[in-house]
Amino acid sequence: MIDNDRYLKNFIRLMKRILKWIVRVVFVLLLLAFLFVFVAYWRSTNDCDRYNTAPTNAMKAIVYCDYGVAHLKLADIEKPVPNDNQLLVRVRAASVNPLDWHYIEGTPYVIRAMGVGLRKPKDTRLGVDFAGTVEAVGKNVTQFKPGDEVFGGRSGAFAEYVCPRVAGSVTLKPANLTFEQAASVNIAGMTALQAVRDKANVQPGQKVLINGASGGVGTFAVQIAKTFGADVTGVCSTRNIDLVRSLGADHVIDYTKEDFTKGAERYDIIVDNVVNHSLSEFRRVLTPKGKYVMIGGGGAKEQGLFGMMTRTLQAKLLSKFVDQQMGWMLADPNQKDMATLADLMQSGKVKPVIDRTYKLAELPEAIRYLEEGHARGKVIITMD
């Protein structure tokens, strides 16, 4: 009995020592992590100093040296020069995406630690979607020539000129589209196409619900789903019902009057641009083998530390235990899909929807409007 007590006491003392060492190690690791983040934060900087030097060949562009819409400014910077595999495009129009305000605000905050910049944005240029006219081509470029009207995606698109890679997300603009319409396509159209065709694999006759049918991605998704022969239901507010019907939706639900997650209808596919219901509510209105595709990342005021990343992980984990497919997607821009979108628009099967147009100097107003979350279709920036 005495030996057992001694053994027990020794064991308890050992466990206390181990626990103390674990606490000390964890404390040291946390301290080191804090020091690392502290040093990285204060060493975080960008190349804004270069904007203090007068450019030799100037162009207008939007730059930002600190996070926040208030720090956006129109500046004279150096006009880009195309390399051997690039085009020099005079931008005629660009479009605004939620992606832009994610970078402008640096939210969700975790993205700052993932390479965007802890204290200040590393990349001081903004914009992706563009449409314009080719002014020059690199020596290896054969499929484009000066004078061609093109559209696609390239970082730094909120500027008078961009230099996209010839093998990148760029293609000839359909003749029946304006520059403003073409500029709206890259991210929103690509996301809608890949969500409907690839992620959801929509088949003729399937019932597809587009939650957030009047937004940038939603307006494209409704039309693209119809080209695949789906029976499409669009969810939007009262003021957008006629718009969504005009895009070809077979049914329209006014979310201010009806909660589709409490209805009797079941859907084979749900494309969610809004993320305003729980996963269990979406599952309730999916067919037993249905697919839920989350695109929206939440509103500008809903980002916090992780934004929709937690929801994404929940959906991925849930898919392991249910027959329904629950997932999230980001577009993969590429030239082939840009050409597909161009064909759809050239044939009239898909038409971009434009809500408002702003001048380049008015970009802060355009971003604030987009952050409100009520844009109908796309918000466009013009250079003229």
N, C-alpha and C positions, 0 to 999 in steps of 0.2 A: 504493500500500500504506500509505504514511504517512497519507494523507488518510483512508483507511478506518479506521486505528487511532484517529486523532484523532476521527473521527465516532463511533466506538464508545465511546470514553472520554467524550465529551460526552453521548452518549445515556445511559450508565450514571450519570453525575453528575446528569443531569436526572431520571432515574427515582428516584435516591436522594432528591433534593429532594422529588419528588412523594410518595414513600413517607413521608418525615418529616412532611410536611404532613398527609397522611392520618392518620398516627398521632396527631399533635397534635389534629386536629379530632375524631377518635374519642374521645381522652382528655377533651377539653373537653366533648363531648356526654355522655359517661358521668358526668363530674363534675357537670354540670348536672342530669342525671337523678337522680343520687344526692342532690343538694341538694334537688331538688323532692320526692322521696319522703320525705327526712328531715323537711323542713318540713311536708309534708302529713301525715306520720305524727303529729308532735307537735301539730299543730293539729286533728287528728281528734278530735271530741268528739260529744256527744249532748245530749239535753234532760233528762237525769236530774235536774238541779237542781229541776225543777218538782215532783218527787215529794217534795221536802222541805217543801212547803207543804201544810197540811191541806186536803183538798178540801171544797167546800161541799156537794156532793151525791155522796157516795162510793159506789164499788163496788170489789169485789175483782178484782184482775187480776195476772197474772204479768208482771214486768218484768225486764230484765237490763241492767246498765250497763256490763259488761265481758264479754269472751268467756269461755265455759266454763260447764259445767253448775253448777259451784259458785257462780256468780254469779246464778243464777235466784232470784227472791224473790217472795213473795206480798205485794202492797202495796195500800193504799187509794189509789185514783186517782179523778179526776173522771169521773163517769158521762157518756157521750156523749149529745149531743142531735141528733136526726135533722134533716137539712136538708129542703128541699121535695121531694126525690126519693129519700129514704131511708126505711128502716124502723128502728124501735127494737125490737130483739129481745132478750128475756131468754133467755140461753143456758142450755139444760138439759144439753147434752153437747157435747163437742168431741173431735177425734181427733188423734193424733200422727202425723207423717209424717217421712220422712228429710229433707224440706225444712227441718223445724224444727231438726234437729241440725246441718244445714249452716250455718244462721244462728247458732245458739248457739255453735258451735265456730269459726265464721268460716273454714270449709274447703270446698273447696280454697282455699289462701291467696290465690290470684289473685283470688277474688271480693271480697276486701277492697279491692283497688285498683279494682274495677269498680263501686264505689258502695256497697258494704255497710258500709264503714268501715275505715280502715287500723288505727288503734290501738284504737278502741272501736266498737261497733255504732251506726250512725246511727239505726236504728229500734229503739227499746227495747221494743217490744211483739212478742208471738209468737202463733203459732197461725193457722190458716186455716179448717179445717173446723168447722162448727157445726150444731147443730139446736136449735130453741127455739120460743118463743111470741112473737108480735108484740104489743107493748104500745102502740105508737103509730106513726102513719104521717105522712109529710110531706104538705103540702096538694096536691101534684101526683100523689099515689099513689092509684090507683083499683082495682088488681087485688089488693090485700091490705088486710086490715082487722085491728084489734085482736082478739086471740083466735085468729087463724090460727096453725096449727103449720107451721113452715117449716124448710127445711134448705138448706145451700149453703156458700159460701165467702166469707170476709171476713177481712182481716188484723186481728190483735189478738183472735182468737177465744178465747184462753185468758183469759177474763174473764166476768163475770156478765152483761155487755151488749155488743152490737155494733150497728153501724148500717150494714147492707149497702145498696148501691144497688138500687133497685127493678128497674133494667135489668141488674143484674149476675147473678152465678151464684147465684141463689136461687129456690126454687120451693116449692110446697106439699108438706108431708110426707105420704106415703101413710099411710092410716089403719092399715094392717097392720104398720107399722114402729114400733119403739120409738124414743125420741129417741137412744139410744145407737147403734142400727143406722143411723139416718139420718145421724148425725154422722160416720159412717165413710166416707161415699160420695164427697164432693167431689173430692179430688185422686186417690185410688186408683181410684175408679169411672170418673171422667172420663178418666184416663190409659188404663185398660184399654179403654174404649169406643173412643176415638180411635185407639189402637194397632191394635185388631182391625178396626174398620170402615174407618178412613180411611187409616192408614199401610200396613197389610197388605192391605186390601181383601179380606178373607177371603170365599171363596165356598163354597157347599154342596159337601160331599164332599172338600174339601181337607184335607190332613194338616197339623195345626197342633201345634207343640210349645211348651209354656209352661215355660220354665226358671225355677224359683223359683215353683212353682204354689201354694205354701201361704202366701205372703206377702200383704201388703195388696193390691197390684196383681194378683198372680197369682191369688188366689181369685176376683176379679172377672173376670179375663181368661178363665179356664177356662169360667165360666158364660156369658159373653157370646159366646165363640167357639162354644159349643154352640147358642146361639140363632141363629147364622148357618149352622148345619147342618154344621159342621166335624167331622172326626174328630180328637179332641183327646188329646194325650199330655201328661201332667203330670210334671214332674221335681221331686222333693222328697226329704226324709230319711225314714228308716224310720218314725218316730213320726207322720208326717203322711200316710202312704199312705191310710188309711181316710178321712181328711178330704177329700183331693183326689178320691178315688173318689165320695164323697158329693156332690160338686159337679157330677158328671156326666162326669168325664174317662173316655174310653174305654180308655185305657191309662195306667198309672202306672209310672214308673221310679224306683227307689230309688238315688240317686246315690252312696250309701255302699257299694253293692254292684255298680253297673254304670255305666260311662261311656258315655253315649248317643252321644258323638262318635266312638266306635270301633265302633258297631253297624252293622248292614246296612241299617237303615231310613233312608229319605230323606223329608224333610219339605218341604212347599210354603212353610210359614211357620214361623219361629222367633221367638217373643217372649221376649226375654232380660231377666229382672229381676235377674240375679245377676252377670253378666259374669265368669264363672269359667273361661272357655276362650278360646283365641286365636281370632281371626277366621278363620284358615285351618282350624281344627278345626270351627268352625261351618259353613264353606263345604262341608266334606267331606260333611256330612249334609243339605245343602240340595239340592233338585232343581236342574237347570241354570238354570231361570228363577225360582228360589225367592227369598224375601224374608227378610232378617234385620232385626228391629226391636229395637234396644237401648234399654232403659228404665232399667235399674239404673245407679247412679252409683258403684258400689263401696261397700265397707263404711266405717264411720266411721274405722277405723284405716288406710285405704288412700288417703286423699285427697291428702296432700302438697301440692305447689305447684299442680299443674294438675288433679289428680283424673282423671276420665274424659275430660277435654277432648282429650287426646292420642289416646285410643282413638277418640273421635268423628271427629276429623280423618282418622285412618287409615281408618276405615270409609267416609267420604265420598270419599276419594281412591281407595280400592280399587274403589268402584262405577264409577269412570270406565273401568276396564280389564277388568271382568268382566261377564257377563250377569246374574249374581245382584245383587239390590238389597241393599246393606248400608247401614243408616242408624240414626239416633238420633232420639228425639222427646221433646218436652215437651208436656204437656197445655195446651190453650187453653180455660180455663174459660168457659162461656157458659150462658145460661139455657135455650137450646133443648136442649142435651145433658143438662142437669140434669133437664129434663122427660122426656127419653127414658129416663134412668136411673130416674126415679120410676115411669114406666109399666112398665118391666121388673120392678121390685120389687113394684109393686102387683099385677101378674099372677102373681107367684110364680116367674117365670123366673130371677130373680137374687135372691140372699139374702146380705146382708152377713155376714161371719164376724168374730166378736169374740174376741180372745184374752184380754186382761186389762182391768180397769177400775181407774182410780186417781181419787182426789179431786184437786181443783185444787191444793191445797197439796202434793200428792205428785208434781207434774210432774217434778221432777228424777229421781225413781226411774223414772218412765215413760220418760223420755228415755234413761236409762242402759240400761234393758231393751231398748229399740228399737235402740240402738247395738250391742248384742250380735249382732244379725242373725238371731235365731231366733224372732221373733214369728210366730204362726199367725194370719193375718188381721190385724185392726186392733187397736190399743191406744187405749183410750177414756179421756177425762177427763170426770168428772161434776162438776156444780156444787153438788149437794145435799149 
